[in-house]
């Protein structure tokens, strides 16, 4: 028996023909820009001598612009008129931002307001109790 490497076949989603046939070990660059946004399945079939192996990997592609919405959540029950703030922006892979999310304006979270209010109340209490005239 001669020693040799396995051959792997890569199948995308439900395609009958493999997108690649490679001899291992190998580094393969999967170009997701050629795939539609959404859920996909990569099926890897390996063959070594008369044996076969199978590995299935599910993943989600998101190459399009990121969409952010404020004012409505998934599966939320609502009524009346809803003010929605919408924004769509590129992921900016070729650029680096110092502040994450700086390209997307967001409302100030309630927990920040609560912390600020507690601090102001404590400061007022401290000033009143320690600086009586």
Residue pairs with C-beta under 8 A, 6 or more apart in sequence:
1 49
5 23
5 24
5 25
5 48
6 23
6 24
6 46
6 47
6 48
6 53
7 21
7 22
7 23
7 24
7 46
7 47
7 48
8 21
8 22
8 23
8 24
8 26
8 44
8 45
8 46
8 47
9 18
9 20
9 21
9 44
9 45
9 46
9 47
10 18
10 19
10 20
10 21
10 22
10 28
10 42
10 43
10 44
11 17
11 18
11 19
11 42
11 43
11 44
11 45
12 19
12 35
12 40
12 41
12 42
12 43
13 40
13 41
14 41
18 45
20 28
22 28
24 46
30 42
32 61
32 63
33 63
35 61
35 63
36 61
37 61
37 62
37 63
37 64
38 60
38 61
39 58
39 59
39 60
40 58
40 59
40 60
40 61
41 56
41 57
41 58
41 59
42 56
42 57
42 59
43 54
43 55
43 56
43 57
44 54
44 55
44 56
44 57
45 52
45 53
45 54
46 52
46 53
46 54
46 55
47 53
62 91
65 88
65 89
65 90
65 91
66 88
66 89
66 90
66 91
67 86
67 87
67 88
68 86
68 87
68 88
68 89
68 104
68 106
69 84
69 85
69 86
69 87
70 84
70 85
70 106
70 107
71 82
71 83
71 84
71 85
72 78
72 82
72 84
85 105
85 107
87 104
87 105
89 103
89 104
92 103
97 103
